[in-house]
Amino acid sequence: MKGRTIILDHIQGREAAALMVDGKLDDFLIAADAPAPGTIYRARAERAIKGQGGMFLTTPDGPAFLRQVKGLAPGEMLLVQVTGYAEPGKALPVTNRILFKSRYAIVTPDAPGLNISRSIRDDEERDRLLVIAHEQMDGSPFGLILRSGCQGADADEIAEDIAAMRALAEQVVNDTGNAPETLSEGDGPHVLAWREWVEPAEVSTQAGGFADYGVLEALDAARGASHPLAGGAHMYVELTRALVAVDVNTGSDGSLAAGTKANFACAKELPRALRVRGLGGQITLDLAPMPKKDRRGFESALRAAFRADSEETILAGWTPLGHYELQRKRGRIPLSEVLK
């Protein structure tokens, strides 16, 4: 099945969204029991952790941990936003740099100025968007970023989106409460799909869509460790308590370049394999044998693959044992934690 299809459905009683590209599951979002990234709290500072350069906070959903807390004293109230999912048994990761993000607009209370995505290069289009931005943000001290999805979008829709984010930002930032409270919920899978999957696609909202479009079969495969690669190779993606381990095998290919081909195929497929499994944190690649002269090309392929990925990923580099390490934001909940 060629083309892009977005399927909005439910699975095991949870709201979920799937993106199918040319018949393959390219991305998957599912509601979790934990607070969603983007949730905003009024939180209370509790105690500093000097060795880690952070502080524990009290929120309505339990303890949170904030890094870089210079000048913050215990007992103070502050606004924080959930940045990802916590590891089991750990505090929620939060930031005090709040963003109000939608399909077209990001309102930035701490960063004034009007900005347009650098991916929009047409001068006439940038001028059109700047006019809309100035009209909607007139008189506001907040900053605004217009996202790449604005290119070619209807002016009224963009203006409405900016106005909604500005109003929400003003409501939250001007809050005067004095106790821990949830001020804004993070977006669920269906809203996230509308917000982030902006390229043209067929959209299905019918109940049972996951079965009709092959999403259930793809999820069954993703819940296993094996992920097929081009040329008959495989990589095995396994979540442990400490890290995500990825093992690359050449399969039946016995040629001299088998390891190099398998590793380059891994580089291309790895972002999708991690997205659909909801995996992040420390990631270690145990690659197939290949000459050291091919390492630079592998890194370039890996960097290109992650450039278009939705989650921030740091390519840390090679270990003395020849493994390759990455650090990926925990912006998704692992499938193994929500689907039984």
FIBAMI-770784 format. One line per field, with one value per residue: z, y, x of N, C-alpha, C in turn; residue number from 1. Coordinates in pm, whole numbers. Layout:
n.pz [Z; ...]
n.py [Y; ...]
n.px [X; ...]
ca.pz [Z; ...]
ca.py [Y; ...]
ca.px [X; ...]
c.pz [Z; ...]
c.py [Y; ...]
c.px [X; ...]
num [NUM; ...]
% end
This chain:
n.pz [0; -107; -14; 252; 555; 822; 1115; 1352; 1647; 1903; 2138; 2345; 2526; 2529; 2398; 2077; 1804; 1471; 1218; 896; 638; 310; 353; 581; 937; 1053; 1264; 1601; 1846; 2180; 2454; 2792; 3140; 3292; 3339; 3045; 2821; 2803; 2981; 3221; 3533; 3839; 4069; 4377; 4517; 4680; 4788; 4734; 4527; 4552; 4432; 4185; 4071; 4074; 4171; 4373; 4320; 4423; 4278; 4161; 4059; 4180; 4273; 4106; 3902; 3863; 3670; 3688; 3887; 3997; 4239; 4326; 4598; 4865; 4910; 4742; 4481; 4143; 3781; 3585; 3320; 3190; 3037; 2933; 2966; 3277; 3399; 3540; 3881; 3916; 3943; 3778; 3479; 3436; 3307; 3350; 3147; 2971; 2704; 2465; 2253; 1928; 1620; 1423; 1560; 1814; 2123; 2319; 2626; 2768; 2578; 2394; 2074; 1718; 1516; 1232; 1104; 982; 773; 599; 322; 116; 28; -9; 117; 379; 438; 426; 644; 854; 866; 958; 1205; 1339; 1356; 1526; 1757; 1853; 2100; 2289; 2529; 2486; 2301; 1965; 1757; 1431; 1286; 1056; 931; 865; 609; 318; 441; 538; 606; 801; 960; 1067; 1209; 1397; 1539; 1652; 1813; 1996; 2132; 2238; 2414; 2593; 2698; 2828; 3020; 3180; 3257; 3398; 3620; 3964; 4179; 4488; 4554; 4474; 4149; 3856; 3561; 3286; 3066; 2900; 2546; 2403; 2215; 1970; 1930; 1926; 1693; 1499; 1545; 1494; 1268; 986; 713; 393; 408; 403; 624; 875; 1087; 1178; 1397; 1467; 1279; 1313; 1280; 1016; 861; 906; 1133; 1380; 1331; 1271; 1518; 1678; 1571; 1640; 1913; 1956; 1959; 1718; 1419; 1086; 828; 523; 260; 391; 644; 1005; 1292; 1646; 1888; 2213; 2529; 2832; 3191; 3227; 2976; 2616; 2408; 2096; 1857; 1571; 1303; 1025; 893; 633; 449; 317; 210; 165; 225; 390; 665; 665; 492; 641; 872; 769; 680; 925; 1033; 876; 943; 1219; 1359; 1306; 1417; 1689; 1737; 1693; 1892; 2113; 2249; 2440; 2605; 2713; 2447; 2303; 2035; 1907; 1659; 1336; 1218; 1057; 840; 987; 833; 729; 924; 942; 729; 817; 1047; 926; 781; 992; 1124; 928; 917; 1170; 1164; 1066; 1257; 1522; 1792; 2011; 1966; 2070; 1920; 2052; 2006; 1945; 2142; 2335; 2287; 2039; 2010; 1933; 2068; 2172; 2292; 2374; 2388; 2625; 2508; 2451; 2561; 2647; 2443; 2568; 2824; 2815; 2647; 2674]
n.py [-119; 202; 535; 770; 709; 801; 665; 684; 549; 308; 95; -183; -38; 209; 532; 579; 639; 579; 588; 497; 428; 369; 111; 25; 39; 343; 522; 545; 628; 623; 640; 679; 576; 749; 1104; 1301; 1414; 1766; 1841; 2088; 2215; 2388; 2388; 2289; 2369; 2141; 1990; 2033; 1858; 1834; 1700; 1628; 1860; 1955; 1970; 1830; 1840; 1903; 1785; 1758; 1501; 1354; 1323; 1537; 1608; 1867; 2009; 2227; 2455; 2702; 2953; 2886; 2830; 2604; 2549; 2749; 2841; 2741; 2737; 2447; 2212; 1894; 1693; 1442; 1081; 918; 692; 369; 401; 644; 1009; 1248; 1394; 1737; 2075; 2424; 2595; 2689; 2581; 2644; 2454; 2388; 2283; 2469; 2676; 2782; 2914; 3110; 3196; 3271; 3353; 3611; 3753; 3711; 3432; 3223; 2895; 2759; 2586; 2684; 2854; 3021; 3356; 3518; 3364; 3362; 3633; 3658; 3498; 3636; 3868; 3765; 3670; 3908; 4040; 3870; 3852; 4104; 4341; 4153; 4020; 3781; 3533; 3391; 3106; 3008; 2710; 2455; 2341; 2550; 2636; 2716; 2680; 2762; 3101; 3187; 2959; 2938; 3179; 3139; 2926; 3041; 3236; 3075; 2942; 3162; 3263; 3047; 3047; 3298; 3258; 3053; 3152; 3381; 3281; 3273; 3100; 2923; 2667; 2329; 2232; 2106; 2275; 2264; 2004; 1759; 1686; 1431; 1116; 1143; 1422; 1483; 1349; 1503; 1739; 1686; 1516; 1637; 1623; 1563; 1324; 1036; 1009; 805; 755; 562; 317; 22; 60; 3; -272; -296; -167; -302; -240; -371; -615; -516; -404; -633; -747; -548; -568; -777; -869; -891; -722; -687; -630; -477; -694; -937; -927; -880; -687; -687; -556; -474; -401; -329; -297; -105; 0; 31; -231; -303; -539; -630; -850; -1031; -1228; -1457; -1367; -1404; -1255; -1045; -783; -798; -730; -449; -370; -459; -299; -39; -62; -93; 164; 316; 211; 226; 465; 440; 187; 238; 442; 318; 130; 284; 359; 493; 676; 546; 398; 123; 6; -300; -371; -536; -696; -472; -289; -40; 186; 231; 344; 622; 673; 521; 666; 906; 816; 738; 982; 1126; 975; 1016; 1284; 1356; 1258; 1251; 1265; 1401; 1308; 1217; 1151; 971; 831; 608; 323; 184; -89; -109; -70; 132; 427; 594; 862; 907; 1104; 1038; 1043; 890; 626; 301; 29; -219; -156; -70; -224; -539]
n.px [84; 87; 189; 91; -75; -278; -394; -641; -731; -827; -662; -660; -815; -689; -623; -483; -253; -152; 97; 120; 343; 380; 281; 418; 460; 537; 539; 418; 185; 75; -151; -49; -29; 118; 190; 158; 419; 468; 275; 189; 281; 210; 451; 615; 926; 1144; 1389; 1737; 1969; 2283; 2504; 2402; 2322; 2058; 1707; 1451; 1101; 762; 469; 123; 113; 308; 662; 899; 1187; 1415; 1665; 1955; 1918; 1990; 1971; 1718; 1508; 1415; 1065; 974; 742; 695; 666; 663; 736; 657; 901; 942; 908; 948; 1201; 1123; 1038; 1164; 1178; 959; 1083; 1141; 1121; 1193; 1163; 916; 708; 453; 299; 176; 15; 93; 219; 453; 454; 667; 725; 960; 1140; 1150; 1050; 994; 994; 1064; 1045; 1347; 1334; 1150; 1200; 1125; 1102; 873; 678; 774; 749; 469; 396; 519; 365; 120; 207; 289; 43; -106; 46; 73; 143; 208; 438; 555; 744; 742; 740; 704; 613; 739; 519; 355; 399; 239; -6; -345; -417; -602; -627; -369; -355; -559; -451; -220; -342; -481; -270; -137; -334; -357; -98; -90; -287; -174; 84; 15; -106; -195; -190; -108; -34; 69; -36; -204; -180; -205; -281; -79; -69; -277; -253; -408; -433; -162; -85; -219; -82; 192; 228; 236; 262; 102; -162; -376; -651; -780; -1050; -1215; -1352; -1173; -980; -709; -690; -782; -586; -353; -206; -213; -82; 172; 239; 251; 480; 664; 671; 833; 1185; 1328; 1412; 1376; 1623; 1744; 1855; 1847; 1957; 1943; 1842; 1846; 1648; 1649; 1515; 1666; 1711; 1907; 1976; 1913; 1972; 2115; 2163; 2336; 2306; 2436; 2295; 2223; 2405; 2718; 2921; 3217; 3157; 2940; 2901; 2935; 2726; 2503; 2527; 2495; 2235; 2112; 2159; 1986; 1733; 1711; 1601; 1321; 1268; 1311; 1122; 865; 867; 878; 1114; 1388; 1654; 1974; 2146; 2298; 2487; 2569; 2751; 2775; 3078; 3299; 3524; 3741; 3767; 3518; 3369; 3327; 3153; 2935; 2860; 2780; 2558; 2395; 2357; 2218; 1983; 1867; 1823; 1574; 1410; 1165; 1231; 1475; 1809; 2129; 2434; 2669; 2911; 3196; 3289; 3567; 3550; 3442; 3171; 2879; 2742; 2442; 2235; 1909; 1616; 1358; 1087; 869; 650; 752; 642; 623; 547; 285; 126; -7]
ca.pz [0; -120; 44; 397; 616; 967; 1171; 1489; 1698; 2040; 2154; 2486; 2603; 2527; 2276; 2006; 1666; 1394; 1088; 802; 519; 210; 410; 701; 1053; 1062; 1394; 1681; 1970; 2264; 2585; 2904; 3271; 3343; 3277; 2909; 2798; 2773; 3098; 3295; 3675; 3942; 4157; 4492; 4537; 4806; 4837; 4629; 4520; 4510; 4343; 4053; 4021; 4053; 4288; 4369; 4332; 4449; 4182; 4191; 4012; 4244; 4269; 3977; 3917; 3778; 3665; 3678; 3977; 4065; 4293; 4368; 4738; 4906; 4944; 4635; 4378; 4008; 3672; 3517; 3215; 3175; 2913; 2885; 3060; 3373; 3416; 3655; 4013; 3920; 3940; 3646; 3430; 3402; 3277; 3382; 3022; 2925; 2564; 2431; 2119; 1852; 1485; 1347; 1642; 1946; 2199; 2410; 2723; 2814; 2464; 2306; 1933; 1621; 1435; 1137; 1080; 877; 658; 507; 260; 19; 89; -8; 220; 509; 459; 457; 781; 948; 880; 1046; 1339; 1399; 1388; 1637; 1878; 1883; 2240; 2380; 2559; 2458; 2172; 1880; 1649; 1335; 1250; 913; 879; 821; 466; 234; 519; 535; 697; 914; 1049; 1138; 1304; 1505; 1618; 1731; 1916; 2100; 2212; 2315; 2523; 2693; 2765; 2919; 3133; 3266; 3312; 3491; 3731; 4094; 4285; 4583; 4589; 4354; 4069; 3713; 3492; 3148; 3036; 2777; 2437; 2384; 2085; 1853; 1911; 1887; 1551; 1423; 1567; 1447; 1137; 907; 570; 341; 435; 424; 768; 911; 1226; 1204; 1494; 1399; 1175; 1333; 1217; 872; 794; 939; 1246; 1485; 1295; 1285; 1661; 1726; 1531; 1714; 2052; 1958; 1948; 1584; 1323; 961; 754; 381; 227; 475; 777; 1114; 1418; 1761; 1972; 2341; 2641; 2962; 3294; 3217; 2843; 2502; 2336; 1955; 1804; 1426; 1246; 879; 837; 543; 357; 351; 130; 242; 266; 458; 787; 631; 439; 752; 961; 702; 683; 1064; 1048; 810; 1005; 1365; 1413; 1300; 1513; 1823; 1746; 1706; 2020; 2220; 2329; 2453; 2706; 2660; 2343; 2263; 1914; 1886; 1514; 1267; 1186; 935; 847; 1054; 733; 699; 1040; 916; 645; 902; 1130; 839; 752; 1116; 1148; 831; 953; 1290; 1142; 1043; 1363; 1607; 1927; 2016; 1985; 2067; 1874; 2146; 1944; 1957; 2266; 2310; 2239; 1904; 2009; 1908; 2170; 2150; 2404; 2310; 2479; 2657; 2475; 2428; 2661; 2580; 2415; 2665; 2950; 2801; 2575; 2737]
ca.py [0; 320; 658; 790; 695; 823; 592; 721; 439; 271; -41; -223; 71; 329; 612; 558; 687; 511; 644; 395; 485; 263; -18; -5; 123; 438; 588; 498; 703; 558; 703; 609; 612; 858; 1234; 1313; 1527; 1888; 1878; 2202; 2218; 2477; 2294; 2346; 2320; 2070; 1979; 2032; 1745; 1906; 1622; 1617; 1993; 1967; 1980; 1760; 1925; 1837; 1813; 1677; 1364; 1293; 1400; 1570; 1649; 1981; 2037; 2367; 2525; 2809; 3058; 2836; 2790; 2516; 2616; 2838; 2787; 2773; 2666; 2351; 2134; 1759; 1683; 1304; 979; 880; 552; 313; 433; 773; 1127; 1304; 1495; 1860; 2193; 2550; 2672; 2643; 2602; 2616; 2403; 2336; 2238; 2574; 2777; 2757; 3038; 3094; 3307; 3311; 3388; 3703; 3763; 3636; 3351; 3131; 2777; 2777; 2502; 2765; 2938; 3114; 3489; 3564; 3289; 3411; 3763; 3634; 3445; 3742; 3956; 3696; 3665; 4041; 4071; 3790; 3869; 4247; 4374; 4044; 4011; 3645; 3503; 3300; 3034; 2948; 2582; 2425; 2309; 2672; 2662; 2690; 2659; 2870; 3209; 3189; 2848; 2974; 3284; 3077; 2846; 3135; 3298; 2975; 2920; 3285; 3269; 2947; 3094; 3407; 3200; 2976; 3236; 3479; 3210; 3326; 3002; 2906; 2526; 2246; 2213; 2085; 2392; 2228; 1865; 1731; 1638; 1288; 1067; 1194; 1561; 1479; 1312; 1624; 1842; 1652; 1449; 1744; 1597; 1514; 1184; 991; 997; 714; 768; 458; 214; -97; 98; -63; -403; -282; -118; -384; -185; -471; -709; -445; -391; -765; -762; -451; -611; -871; -807; -897; -621; -723; -528; -507; -793; -1055; -907; -850; -631; -727; -438; -525; -307; -378; -195; 0; 60; -40; -301; -333; -634; -640; -976; -1029; -1329; -1557; -1303; -1442; -1177; -967; -655; -826; -652; -308; -352; -475; -183; 76; -86; -63; 309; 368; 161; 239; 560; 385; 77; 296; 516; 235; 59; 383; 343; 604; 658; 505; 295; 70; -74; -402; -379; -645; -660; -395; -219; 90; 293; 252; 401; 759; 664; 474; 779; 1000; 756; 743; 1122; 1161; 906; 1076; 1426; 1374; 1190; 1344; 1273; 1446; 1199; 1256; 1046; 986; 786; 471; 280; 108; -224; -102; -45; 271; 467; 708; 903; 949; 1155; 944; 1112; 790; 520; 172; -58; -327; -109; -34; -329; -670]
ca.px [0; 170; 138; 88; -207; -284; -507; -673; -813; -796; -613; -663; -876; -605; -620; -357; -246; -49; 131; 166; 406; 403; 247; 496; 434; 648; 535; 305; 165; -26; -169; 12; -82; 200; 160; 213; 509; 394; 195; 245; 244; 263; 518; 685; 1062; 1159; 1528; 1838; 2061; 2404; 2588; 2341; 2292; 1915; 1620; 1323; 982; 633; 362; 4; 132; 423; 786; 962; 1326; 1450; 1809; 1997; 1825; 2061; 1887; 1587; 1511; 1305; 941; 929; 654; 742; 603; 749; 670; 709; 977; 946; 863; 1051; 1231; 1049; 1090; 1232; 1093; 927; 1176; 1070; 1201; 1124; 1151; 785; 669; 313; 325; 63; 50; 160; 284; 509; 467; 780; 721; 1093; 1227; 1075; 1091; 915; 1084; 1002; 1126; 1446; 1302; 1070; 1303; 1069; 1093; 734; 606; 819; 687; 327; 385; 555; 249; 26; 266; 282; -96; -157; 128; 84; 121; 245; 581; 600; 800; 665; 807; 612; 671; 749; 387; 286; 421; 123; -128; -443; -382; -695; -594; -247; -389; -637; -358; -138; -427; -511; -150; -112; -431; -320; 25; -125; -362; -84; 191; -44; -169; -151; -211; 2; -21; 92; -158; -187; -235; -236; -250; -9; -155; -294; -206; -480; -392; -21; -79; -257; 19; 326; 231; 175; 270; -27; -188; -513; -677; -889; -1094; -1313; -1318; -1122; -886; -580; -698; -801; -466; -237; -130; -202; 25; 299; 267; 295; 620; 745; 685; 943; 1317; 1383; 1370; 1444; 1695; 1761; 1956; 1835; 2016; 1850; 1892; 1764; 1635; 1602; 1517; 1708; 1691; 2008; 1991; 1857; 2078; 2084; 2262; 2321; 2354; 2435; 2206; 2282; 2500; 2854; 3016; 3314; 3096; 2814; 2891; 2915; 2590; 2407; 2536; 2434; 2091; 2073; 2156; 1865; 1611; 1710; 1504; 1185; 1259; 1299; 996; 746; 878; 873; 1235; 1481; 1758; 2103; 2133; 2429; 2481; 2671; 2741; 2842; 3216; 3325; 3652; 3737; 3754; 3376; 3300; 3282; 3034; 2826; 2817; 2707; 2427; 2317; 2321; 2114; 1858; 1807; 1794; 1431; 1336; 1091; 1289; 1614; 1903; 2270; 2523; 2780; 3034; 3245; 3351; 3692; 3519; 3389; 3028; 2843; 2646; 2354; 2150; 1783; 1515; 1250; 964; 763; 640; 781; 526; 617; 487; 144; 53; 17]
c.pz [0; -53; 196; 447; 766; 1017; 1316; 1544; 1846; 2041; 2304; 2575; 2606; 2393; 2209; 1864; 1596; 1262; 1003; 678; 426; 272; 534; 814; 1076; 1198; 1467; 1811; 2049; 2400; 2694; 3034; 3331; 3276; 3141; 2903; 2752; 2887; 3177; 3437; 3738; 4049; 4271; 4505; 4674; 4854; 4718; 4641; 4464; 4410; 4202; 3995; 3994; 4183; 4266; 4394; 4366; 4344; 4219; 4150; 4070; 4229; 4127; 4005; 3814; 3786; 3657; 3756; 4054; 4110; 4341; 4511; 4770; 4950; 4836; 4539; 4241; 3906; 3608; 3418; 3202; 3039; 2855; 2990; 3150; 3365; 3536; 3787; 4024; 3908; 3797; 3603; 3386; 3369; 3320; 3262; 2949; 2777; 2547; 2282; 2054; 1710; 1410; 1432; 1770; 2013; 2308; 2508; 2764; 2702; 2369; 2165; 1846; 1526; 1346; 1112; 963; 756; 558; 448; 161; 84; 96; 100; 359; 540; 495; 601; 885; 971; 976; 1190; 1409; 1440; 1514; 1768; 1918; 2031; 2338; 2405; 2524; 2319; 2095; 1777; 1559; 1276; 1099; 851; 832; 671; 384; 308; 513; 642; 820; 1012; 1130; 1246; 1424; 1598; 1708; 1845; 2030; 2190; 2295; 2435; 2633; 2770; 2865; 3042; 3231; 3334; 3415; 3608; 3863; 4208; 4372; 4633; 4463; 4282; 3924; 3639; 3347; 3124; 2907; 2672; 2433; 2244; 1964; 1824; 1868; 1739; 1463; 1430; 1495; 1308; 1035; 757; 521; 361; 437; 574; 789; 1058; 1264; 1310; 1420; 1291; 1189; 1270; 1065; 798; 832; 1054; 1354; 1457; 1311; 1431; 1721; 1693; 1613; 1860; 2066; 1938; 1805; 1493; 1192; 894; 608; 362; 314; 611; 879; 1221; 1527; 1861; 2104; 2451; 2768; 3065; 3276; 3083; 2739; 2425; 2195; 1900; 1655; 1377; 1094; 817; 746; 447; 402; 275; 221; 297; 346; 583; 760; 580; 550; 843; 899; 696; 823; 1083; 989; 886; 1154; 1417; 1414; 1403; 1655; 1840; 1775; 1836; 2139; 2306; 2326; 2563; 2642; 2563; 2300; 2143; 1910; 1738; 1460; 1232; 1054; 949; 914; 955; 698; 813; 1012; 828; 725; 987; 1047; 807; 875; 1144; 1053; 867; 1071; 1270; 1126; 1153; 1459; 1746; 1920; 2048; 1971; 2023; 1952; 2089; 1979; 2095; 2234; 2257; 2099; 1896; 1977; 2004; 2130; 2281; 2344; 2415; 2500; 2633; 2449; 2546; 2591; 2561; 2522; 2797; 2938; 2728; 2632; 2645]
c.py [125; 440; 657; 782; 714; 754; 630; 619; 420; 126; -71; -109; 200; 401; 594; 612; 618; 583; 532; 465; 370; 124; -59; 89; 214; 508; 542; 576; 636; 627; 615; 650; 730; 990; 1247; 1428; 1649; 1931; 1988; 2202; 2351; 2385; 2367; 2284; 2257; 2066; 1968; 1907; 1800; 1828; 1613; 1754; 2014; 1972; 1897; 1860; 1839; 1882; 1730; 1531; 1298; 1377; 1423; 1615; 1755; 2004; 2188; 2459; 2637; 2918; 3014; 2782; 2696; 2596; 2709; 2765; 2830; 2692; 2572; 2271; 1998; 1746; 1542; 1210; 938; 730; 500; 347; 567; 888; 1175; 1403; 1620; 1970; 2316; 2644; 2622; 2678; 2568; 2583; 2349; 2303; 2342; 2664; 2720; 2893; 3016; 3212; 3358; 3355; 3479; 3707; 3675; 3563; 3256; 3015; 2799; 2688; 2573; 2870; 3041; 3250; 3540; 3493; 3336; 3547; 3748; 3589; 3550; 3839; 3894; 3697; 3800; 4076; 3998; 3810; 4016; 4273; 4266; 4045; 3875; 3636; 3405; 3235; 2977; 2824; 2557; 2393; 2430; 2694; 2619; 2673; 2783; 2974; 3212; 3077; 2878; 3078; 3229; 2996; 2934; 3193; 3201; 2952; 3044; 3294; 3169; 2992; 3204; 3355; 3131; 3065; 3335; 3413; 3259; 3227; 2985; 2763; 2446; 2215; 2186; 2199; 2362; 2084; 1855; 1672; 1486; 1247; 1126; 1340; 1568; 1444; 1430; 1729; 1813; 1589; 1539; 1721; 1539; 1364; 1158; 971; 906; 731; 661; 360; 86; -67; 30; -202; -392; -245; -194; -333; -291; -572; -644; -428; -523; -788; -671; -491; -721; -799; -796; -789; -648; -603; -570; -611; -917; -1043; -878; -767; -669; -612; -482; -422; -379; -268; -78; 72; -19; -101; -334; -419; -652; -769; -973; -1131; -1423; -1498; -1336; -1365; -1096; -838; -675; -741; -505; -283; -362; -353; -59; 61; -58; 88; 367; 332; 193; 343; 506; 273; 130; 369; 423; 153; 153; 385; 467; 574; 623; 388; 253; -22; -171; -437; -504; -601; -582; -323; -82; 205; 324; 319; 541; 759; 617; 588; 879; 948; 762; 885; 1165; 1099; 973; 1223; 1451; 1310; 1291; 1361; 1314; 1329; 1251; 1135; 1058; 936; 644; 445; 206; -33; -225; -91; 103; 308; 592; 739; 966; 995; 1051; 1012; 1020; 694; 388; 89; -165; -288; -84; -141; -465; -783]
c.px [88; 105; 139; -55; -194; -410; -524; -771; -782; -748; -602; -713; -797; -616; -484; -369; -131; -28; 189; 222; 443; 385; 325; 457; 555; 653; 410; 302; 55; -31; -109; -56; -7; 160; 230; 314; 429; 304; 265; 190; 285; 319; 588; 824; 1075; 1303; 1624; 1924; 2192; 2487; 2535; 2302; 2145; 1838; 1494; 1210; 862; 532; 239; 19; 256; 549; 836; 1104; 1360; 1600; 1834; 1904; 1894; 1965; 1751; 1597; 1395; 1184; 889; 837; 707; 663; 703; 667; 737; 778; 979; 893; 979; 1078; 1155; 1117; 1158; 1131; 1069; 1034; 1099; 1171; 1122; 1119; 1026; 764; 522; 310; 199; 110; 133; 249; 341; 525; 570; 783; 859; 1187; 1150; 1133; 1004; 1010; 1004; 1098; 1221; 1419; 1212; 1163; 1248; 1044; 950; 653; 646; 758; 539; 311; 422; 440; 147; 78; 256; 140; -142; -79; 144; 52; 160; 396; 640; 664; 714; 758; 698; 680; 667; 613; 308; 297; 300; -8; -218; -411; -472; -665; -468; -277; -466; -547; -272; -220; -456; -389; -116; -206; -396; -195; -6; -198; -268; 19; 137; -116; -110; -173; -88; 15; 4; -38; -120; -256; -270; -193; -170; -103; -159; -253; -276; -443; -246; -5; -115; -147; 151; 330; 163; 184; 137; -44; -338; -533; -797; -922; -1196; -1263; -1277; -1021; -750; -578; -705; -673; -339; -153; -111; -91; 163; 337; 311; 442; 711; 763; 789; 1075; 1365; 1324; 1445; 1509; 1708; 1872; 1954; 1899; 1906; 1920; 1793; 1766; 1571; 1622; 1561; 1684; 1786; 2007; 1912; 1974; 2032; 2197; 2234; 2384; 2339; 2342; 2282; 2385; 2643; 2959; 3108; 3253; 2967; 2795; 2863; 2774; 2486; 2408; 2475; 2282; 2035; 2061; 2028; 1738; 1600; 1611; 1361; 1167; 1242; 1167; 879; 748; 872; 997; 1323; 1581; 1891; 2083; 2272; 2412; 2600; 2666; 2809; 2985; 3225; 3458; 3637; 3721; 3610; 3301; 3246; 3157; 2913; 2772; 2736; 2568; 2337; 2269; 2209; 1980; 1790; 1772; 1645; 1346; 1274; 1151; 1436; 1707; 2046; 2352; 2652; 2912; 3072; 3305; 3481; 3667; 3459; 3238; 3003; 2731; 2568; 2282; 2024; 1684; 1404; 1115; 846; 761; 667; 655; 510; 553; 337; 61; 91; -25]
num [1; 2; 3; 4; 5; 6; 7; 8; 9; 10; 11; 12; 13; 14; 15; 16; 17; 18; 19; 20; 21; 22; 23; 24; 25; 26; 27; 28; 29; 30; 31; 32; 33; 34; 35; 36; 37; 38; 39; 40; 41; 42; 43; 44; 45; 46; 47; 48; 49; 50; 51; 52; 53; 54; 55; 56; 57; 58; 59; 60; 61; 62; 63; 64; 65; 66; 67; 68; 69; 70; 71; 72; 73; 74; 75; 76; 77; 78; 79; 80; 81; 82; 83; 84; 85; 86; 87; 88; 89; 90; 91; 92; 93; 94; 95; 96; 97; 98; 99; 100; 101; 102; 103; 104; 105; 106; 107; 108; 109; 110; 111; 112; 113; 114; 115; 116; 117; 118; 119; 120; 121; 122; 123; 124; 125; 126; 127; 128; 129; 130; 131; 132; 133; 134; 135; 136; 137; 138; 139; 140; 141; 142; 143; 144; 145; 146; 147; 148; 149; 150; 151; 152; 153; 154; 155; 156; 157; 158; 159; 160; 161; 162; 163; 164; 165; 166; 167; 168; 169; 170; 171; 172; 173; 174; 175; 176; 177; 178; 179; 180; 181; 182; 183; 184; 185; 186; 187; 188; 189; 190; 191; 192; 193; 194; 195; 196; 197; 198; 199; 200; 201; 202; 203; 204; 205; 206; 207; 208; 209; 210; 211; 212; 213; 214; 215; 216; 217; 218; 219; 220; 221; 222; 223; 224; 225; 226; 227; 228; 229; 230; 231; 232; 233; 234; 235; 236; 237; 238; 239; 240; 241; 242; 243; 244; 245; 246; 247; 248; 249; 250; 251; 252; 253; 254; 255; 256; 257; 258; 259; 260; 261; 262; 263; 264; 265; 266; 267; 268; 269; 270; 271; 272; 273; 274; 275; 276; 277; 278; 279; 280; 281; 282; 283; 284; 285; 286; 287; 288; 289; 290; 291; 292; 293; 294; 295; 296; 297; 298; 299; 300; 301; 302; 303; 304; 305; 306; 307; 308; 309; 310; 311; 312; 313; 314; 315; 316; 317; 318; 319; 320; 321; 322; 323; 324; 325; 326; 327; 328; 329; 330; 331; 332; 333; 334; 335; 336; 337; 338; 339; 340]
% end
